[in-house]
Amino acid sequence: MSWARNIQSRIQQQQQLQKPGGNETPQKQPSSPTLSALSSPITSLTNALRGSGGVPQNPTTTTSTSPPSPTTQVKVGQTSFTTSASLQAAASGNNLQASIQTSTANITITSPSMASPIGTNPNVKPGDLPSPSPSQSPMQTRNTTTPTITTTNTTTSTTTTINTPSTSTTTTPTTSSSNLGQIQQQQPQQPQQPQQQPQQPAPIKQTTPYIFPNKIQPKSLTTDMFRGSDFSHVSFVEDLTRKLVNDQMGADGLHFEPAPFNQLFLNTQLQLSQLESNIDRRLDDLAEECNDFSYDYKRKLQDLTGSYQECFQHFKKLEKGVNTIGTKAVHFGDELDSVNQQKVKAQGALSLINYLLELNSVGASSEANGGITKRSDIFTNSDRIHELAHLVKKLSSVSEDIKEISGFKQGKLETESISNSLENDLLNQFERAAERNDYDKMKQCATTLHGFNGGERCRSRYIQKLKMFFDIDSFRKDENLANNITKRLIRGNNIVDTRFEIFYTDILKDVSHEQMVIQSVFVNQTSAMAMLIIRLFEQRVRLFIENVLSLESNNVSMFLQTVHYAFNSTKKLLVDPLQSYGIVGVDLNQLLNSIFYQYQEGYIQKETTYLVSLFQSNVVEECERLQTLDRYSMYLEDGLNPEITQMFVQQTENALTRSYTLSLDNLLADNIKTIFFLMLEYLFEKYSMFVLAKYIELPVIPSSFNADTTRSIQDAITQLFRVILSTNQIVGQIQSMFQVFVLPHIQTSMIVQSQCSDQLYFNISHLENNINTGLENSLTTMIQLIEKTLIPQGRNDYLIDDYDNSVTDTCATVIKLIQSFYDMAKTNLQGKNFHIYVEELGLKSQFVFMNHFKKFKIGQGIGTLKLMRDLTEYRNLSKQFKSQKVDDAFELLFEISKLHLVNPENFKLVIEGGSLTRMSKQDLIIFIKQRSDFKSIWLDTL
């Protein structure tokens, strides 16, 4: 369709030339989108063909000054010609709107051969349109008188006006609204342009048509051509013009003649308009038919709804009647059922009275005839024993109701006699069936007895006859297991006894087996299982625990541990598994406590007896050992004996743990307090205080001592520090024990909690007081030892003339001694106690040094430098103490050397500019007097 695009370009150029200067009315597309989309391009093509030379133009047309559309050279068949871009877009089928917008609002055409109106008039047939004469040239056609055709499109109608020299006709076909939709377009107003004469097209040379091998027949337009989604207006135009193109195809190529195309497009436009009108009429007819059908349907639906409403009313009445009849029928049924029940009850009561009369009469006749009786089959036939049980139960009930009637006395006695013998017979049958493991027969008898009198004797008789409760071999098996102490393993303070695991596993196996039997035999299974569990605890479990504990009766420690282990094992291995059976009416924990009650009742006496014996023996033994140590070997100990202290802690924790289990609920807090107080008494008061008292008194320093004496005193201080360290550690352990083992279990008793807290605080405070006394004694001993060590300081140590940059021997010894004191404190003291202690040691040492240097003459020059060397060493040593007070004190000590270094006239400057301002004037005078060149006149300058 490239030639179609060229035609579209020509149409646009021609429109620009034909537009008048006035304003134009916007036009809208026909209502049918498919046919309208075809009619508009065909009209445009017709106008283009007229403007290209095949149809004469009006000499007074206007020419647009807008630039022509870009063109493209396209070849169709054997012919090539130029198309515009706008027509390409319109003819390509990609944009139907673009194709539609190429039509003009007002078209003026001049043609001598058009004597009849053309356009959208449906009355004009395609065959009535005249064709141009082949002999008439384009120039001749242009100079003839032409009619003027004006086409105006509006929203609802299309008006065509044809002006000829002799006639004027106006036709306005009505466009109906249809489902094909409407495509609206508006033509923009074009400004008036100066009129120009168009160029005359060159005449077209007539040629002989080229005949294709196959004859091409023109297609007639039908509505079927536009059906479906595959319709393409491009293919439609190609099929429409294929015959004309064939006719104009010669041996030398295509000689394009626009007049036949113009005629073809005009005819096609008329046919499309006619098709559109036909389709619109058909749509109107269909719409009318649909409206008629909708009206008929609504009318019939209303009639049917009315009929349904009437039917519903009949059904409603019918349902109401059915409900009424049904209610009466139910009432009659209930009455009949009540009458029938009363009849059955009356018959049953009559039967019971007859049986009671029979028993009464039989008993009387028996006495009269010497014991010869005759009874009904139900009383004598053993196969009907289960029926008899049901009958006797009812007879017993009736006899109770008529007990006031004296005439039935003999019948009542016979009923009671039959009832007793009947129960015994059923129990005997049940036991014989149990011996045979005939569970069906057992179930029959148990069910009958359950209905007869609840079956309690039956369940009790079954539990008693179980092999585990009376068999001698079973008893001996449990007893041998209890006496087998090889199954018990002792690991430190704990025991592991596998006897309980073996025994309880065997019990659970028996219980599981009996549960299956009980579920298959008895109706009241819960009652039977409760009897079984109670009998197990009261007989088998109790006997086994007594046998186990009887072996430990002479050993209190093992007895307490075994009782505790037995209690925990019974709860874990037997009570907890039995809880999963969901036995109602049995408190397993109560059964457990009932077994161990005799051991819980006197538990605390056994526990305190054992702990007192244990603590007393260990404390006495350790105290005797310490008293036998001589003065030298006692300092080789490591403080409190860790074996003794850990024994106290471990045994107390074990006793507290046992008390949780073996104490009665109302005595638990008091038992814990008793155990805790017993531990505090022996650990703190009788052992720790004894050791502290032994090492708190340090040896007295003799007036004359040597290196051995110094080492012995240092060992004594070291031993005191070790005792203090071990005491602090054991106090920390006891505090942790109180938080974990004591406090959580006594919170329910505020009195006991307060008593335990106060007692612990009292014992710890007592220990702290003794420790503080020991630390003060150690500081005093250290200072005395430092003073003794400073005594060998030579009088002339600071009056020398030769300087060797070394400290004096006394200074070196003192520094070594103080360093050892610091190391001992750091090793044995912790936290804040250490910092306070070393700070006190530093301050007391500085005080000793101050008094020491007041005794020595200091030489100026080399002697002063020697003094400064010793003081610097002391100051460096004080840095380890990490105390600001100690640093300030030793800084003051070092400032003394400046009094020996400066000239006398600078004393005041040195004193006021440093730490010496904190020293009293008397002390300053003392140090100044120790200058080797001292003159009393210097004191006037202070």
C-alpha positions, 0 to 999 in steps of 0.5 A: 500500500505504498501507493496509497501513502503517496495518494494520502500525501497528495490529499494533504497538499490538495487540502491546503490549496482548496481551504477557504480563508473563513472559519470551518465547523469541526466535524465528527465521524460517522457512527459506524467505526469500521465503515466510517474509517473506510469512507473517510480515507476513500473520500480523501483518496478521491479528492487527491485523485481529482487534484492530481490531474484527473479531475479539474480544480476550481481556478479560485482555490487557495494554496497553503504556505505550509511546507509539503509533507516529506515524501518517499519513493515506493514501488508497487508491482511494476510502477514506482511513485512518490508518497507522503509521510502523512498518507503512509501513516494513514494508509498503513493501518497502524493509526486509524485516527490519523487516516480519518483526520486526513479528510477535509471539512469543505471540499470544492470540486469542478467537473464537467461530467458530474451532473448528479450529486455525489457524497454520502447521499444513499439514493445515488447508486454507484452505476449512476456516476458518470465516468470521464471521457477518455478523449477529454484531456485534463486541460479541457476538463479544467476549463469547463463549467463545474458544479460545486460540492460542499460537504459538512459533517456534524455530530448527528447528520451529514449534509451534502450540497450540490450546486449546478447551473440548473439545479441545487440539491441538499441531502441530509441522511440521518446517522443512527447511534449504533454499537460500532461507536463514533470517532470524532474529529475536529479540523483546526481553523486555517488562516487565510492565505493569498490565492495562487494559481496551481501548476498545471499537471502534465498530460498522462500518456495513454497506453495499452493495458497489461493483461495479467495471466489470471483474470482479476474479478472485482469484489462486491462489498458485503458485511461479511468482509468486515467481520472478525478481528483479522480485518485490515483496511489496508488489505481491503483497499488493495483488493478493491484497486487490484483490478484497476492497477491491472488494467493500467499495467502495460508492457512498459510499466504502470501508467497511472490514470487517477480518474478510474480510481476516483470513480471506484472510490466514490462508488465504494464510498456510496456502497459503504454508506449504504451498508452503514445505513443497512446495518444501522437499520438492522441494529434498530430492528434488533434493538426493538426486538430486544425491547419487545422480548424484554417486555414479554419476559418481564410480563411472563416473570411477573405472572410466574412470580404471582403463581409461585406466591400462590403456591407458596401460600398453599405449601405454607398451609400444608406445612402448618397442618403437617406440623400440627399433626406431627405435634399431636403424633408425638404427644400420642407417642409419648402417651403410649410410651408412658402407658407402655412403661407403666405396663412394663413396670407393673408387669415387673412389679407383679413378677417380683411380688409373685417371686416374693410370694413364692419364696415366702410360701416356699419357706413356710411350706419347707418348715411344715414339710420338714425341709422339702421345698419346690422352687422356680427354675431360676432359683435352682438352675446354676446356669441362670445365676446371672439372671438370679443376681439381677432378680435378687437385687430387685427382690431385696429392694422390694423387701425393704419397701414392704418391711413393715408387712409382717406376712412377708417375713419369711420371704425376706429371710429367704431373699437374704439367704439367696443373696449371700449364697449368690455372691459367694457363688459368683466370687468362687466362679470368678476365682476359678476363672482367674486361676484359668486366666479365663478373662471372659468368664472373669469379666462376666462375673465381675460385671454381674457382681458390679450390678449386684452390689458394686463388686467391691469384694470382687476387686478386693479378692482379685488384688489379694490373690495376686501372686506378688502379695502372697507368694513366698518366692516373690517375698524372698526375691525382694528381700535378697535384693534389699540385702545385696549391699554390693549394688550400693556404690559410695562416691565421696559424700554421695551414694549410688544404689542400683537396688532401688532401680531394679526393684521399682522397674520390676514393680512397674512391669507388674503394674503394667500387666495388671492394668491390662487385666483390670481394663479387660475384666472390671467395670470400675477399673479406677477402683481396682487400680487404686486398690492395687497401688495402695496395696503395693505401697503398703506392703511391697514397697514398705517392706523393701525399704525397711529391709534396706534401712535395717542394714544401716541402723548402726551407721548414722551417716549411711542411714541418713544418706540411704533414707534420703536416696530411698525417698528420692528414688521412690519418687523419681522411679515409682511415683512419677511414672505411676502419675502417668496412669491417671489413677483417680482417688489415689494420692501417690505423694501421700502414700510416699510420705506415709512410708517415710513418716517414721523416718521423717518424724525423728530426722532432725535428732539423728541429723544433729547427732551426726553433725555434732559428732563429726564437727566436734571430732574434727575441730578437737583433732585440729586444735590439738595438732596446732597446739603441739606445733613449736614456734618455728614449724607453726609458721609453715602452715597455710592458714586454716586447714582447707580440709577442715573448712571444706568438710564443714561446708560440704557436710552442711550442704548435704545436711541441708539438702537432706532436710528439704526431703526428710523434714516435715512441712511444718518443721522445715524452717526450724530444721534448717536453722538448727543445721545452719547454727550448728555449722556457724558454731563449730566453724567460726566460733570453735575453729576459726576463732581459735586459729586466729587467736593463735596467730594474731599474737606476733612474736616480740622483737628482741633488742638485739636481733639478727637475720634469723630473727627478722625471717622468723618475724616475717614468717609469723606475719606471713602466716597471719596473712594466710589465716586472714586470707583463708578466713575471708575465703571461708566467710565468702563461701558461707555467705554463698551457702546462706543465699543458695541453701538457706534463705530460699527455704526459710522465706515462709518463716520471717522469724527464722529468716531474721534469726539466721541473718542476725547469727551470720552477721554476728559471727562475721563481725566477731571474725572481722574484729579479730582480723582487724586486731591482727592487722594492727599487730602486724603493722606495729611489728612491721614498723618496729622491724623497720626501726630496728633495721634503720639502727645500723645507719652510720653517723657519717653516711651523709658526711662523705666526700666521695660520691658513688651514686649508690644508696646506703646499705641501710637504705637498701636493707630497709627498701628490701624489707618494706618490699617484702611487706608489700608483697605479703599484703598483696598476696593475702589481702584483697580489694579495699582491705589491701589498699587501706593496709598498704596506705597505712603501712606507707604513712607509718613508714614515712613517719619513721623516716622523718624521725630517723633523719632528724638524728643525722648530720648532713654534709653540704655537697656530696653528703646532701647528694647521698641523702637525696639518693636515699630519699629518691629511692624511698620515694620511688618505693612509695609509688607502688602503694598507689595512694595520694596520701603516701605520695604526698608524705614521701614528697615532703620527706624528699623536700627535706634534702633541699634544706641541706642543698640551698644557701641559708638565705634561700631557706624561706624561698624553699619552704614557701615554694614547696611541700615544706609549708606543711611541716611545723617550724620546730621540725624545720629547725631540727632539720636545719640544725642537722646541717654540718655548717649550721649557724644559729643566726640562720634561724632568724631568717625563718 
